[in-house]
């Protein structure tokens, strides 16, 4: 899994699915944190044009930049559909945030040669790791629980 994580984190242009008008949702937190870490982020939302003042796109095709990776933070039933759209768009890196993964989505990625990270929180690995994620990362390192 460490190799999959490292490959995903090399992405510079990342689409995020899972932002909402509820600023407490993980997608919003991930956007705020990752935007401080030298990534170009492109929220995708089927209805919203802006969330917290950030422009949203309806689909991958609306984004002018080449997308290197997709962070998915939606219910697992939606992830199943999204990974197919990722594949159709030719994107080769997916991070299924904890709670977004399903066996079907994971298997689809593997069968279609898409690098996939799952059962991990991106904020534990995107450098620099800050806030309580820094402590959590340190604790996992000490306990030998970090992916190898």
C-alpha positions in Angstrom: 0.0 0.0 0.0 2.9 2.4 0.7 3.9 2.3 -3.0 0.2 3.1 -4.0 0.2 6.0 -1.5 3.5 7.4 -2.7 2.4 7.2 -6.3 -0.9 9.0 -5.6 0.9 11.8 -3.6 3.1 12.5 -6.7 -0.1 13.8 -8.3 -0.2 17.6 -8.7 -3.7 18.1 -10.1 -6.3 16.4 -8.0 -10.0 16.3 -8.4 -12.0 16.0 -5.2 -15.4 14.4 -5.0 -17.2 14.9 -1.7 -17.3 18.6 -1.0 -20.6 19.9 0.2 -22.4 22.9 1.5 -21.8 21.4 5.0 -18.3 22.7 5.8 -17.9 19.9 8.4 -17.8 17.2 5.7 -14.5 15.5 5.1 -14.3 16.6 1.5 -14.3 20.3 2.6 -11.6 19.6 5.3 -9.5 17.7 2.7 -9.8 20.6 0.3 -8.7 23.2 2.9 -5.8 21.1 4.1 -4.5 19.9 0.7 -4.7 23.4 -0.8 -2.0 24.4 1.7 0.3 21.6 0.4 1.1 22.6 -3.1 -1.6 20.6 -4.9 -3.9 22.1 -7.5 -7.4 21.0 -6.5 -10.5 20.7 -8.6 -13.8 20.0 -6.7 -16.4 18.1 -8.7 -20.0 18.4 -7.6 -23.1 17.5 -9.6 -25.1 20.6 -8.6 -23.1 23.3 -6.9 -21.3 25.9 -8.9 -19.3 27.1 -5.8 -18.8 25.8 -2.3 -17.2 28.1 0.3 -16.3 30.4 -2.6 -14.5 27.6 -4.5 -15.5 26.9 -8.1 -16.9 23.4 -8.6 -17.0 21.5 -11.8 -19.8 19.1 -12.8 -17.6 16.5 -14.4 -13.9 15.7 -15.2 -14.4 17.0 -18.8 -14.9 20.6 -17.6 -11.5 20.7 -16.1 -8.9 22.2 -18.5 -5.9 20.8 -16.6 -4.8 17.1 -16.9 -6.0 15.4 -13.7 -3.4 13.2 -12.1 -5.5 11.8 -9.2 -9.0 11.7 -7.8 -9.8 11.9 -4.1 -13.2 10.3 -3.5 -15.0 11.0 -0.2 -18.6 10.0 -1.0 -20.8 7.0 0.1 -19.5 3.6 -1.2 -22.5 3.2 -3.6 -21.4 6.4 -5.4 -17.8 5.4 -5.4 -18.7 2.4 -7.5 -20.0 4.7 -10.3 -17.2 7.3 -9.9 -14.4 4.9 -10.5 -15.9 4.0 -13.9 -15.9 7.7 -14.7 -12.3 8.0 -13.6 -11.4 5.1 -15.9 -13.3 6.7 -18.8 -11.4 9.9 -18.2 -8.1 8.1 -18.4 -7.1 9.0 -14.8 -4.7 6.5 -13.2 -4.7 7.4 -9.5 -7.6 7.1 -7.0 -7.7 7.6 -3.3 -10.9 6.1 -1.7 -11.0 8.0 1.6 -12.0 5.9 4.6 -15.7 5.3 4.4 -15.9 5.8 0.6 -14.4 2.4 -0.4 -16.3 -0.6 -1.5 -15.0 -4.0 -2.6 -16.6 -3.3 -6.0 -14.8 0.0 -6.5 -11.4 -1.4 -5.3 -11.7 -4.4 -7.6 -12.7 -2.2 -10.5 -9.6 -0.1 -10.1 -7.3 -3.1 -9.8 -8.9 -4.7 -12.9 -8.5 -1.5 -14.9 -4.9 -0.7 -13.9 -5.8 2.2 -11.7 -3.5 2.8 -8.8 -5.9 2.7 -5.8 -5.4 3.7 -2.1 -8.1 2.6 0.4 -8.6 2.2 4.1 -6.2 5.2 4.7 -6.7 8.9 5.4 -5.0 11.1 2.9 -4.3 13.7 5.6 -2.1 11.2 7.4 0.3 11.1 4.4 0.2 14.4 2.4 3.2 16.3 3.6 3.6 18.3 5.7 1.3 16.3 8.0 -0.2 18.7 10.5 -2.7 19.0 13.4 -3.9 15.8 15.1 -3.0 13.9 11.9 0.7 14.5 12.8 0.3 12.9 16.2 -1.7 10.0 14.7 1.0 9.5 12.0 3.7 9.4 14.7 1.7 7.0 16.9 1.1 4.6 13.9 4.8 4.8 13.1 5.8 3.9 16.7 3.3 1.1 16.7 4.4 -0.2 13.3 0.9 0.3 11.8 2.0 2.5 8.8 1.5 0.9 5.4 4.6 -0.9 4.2 
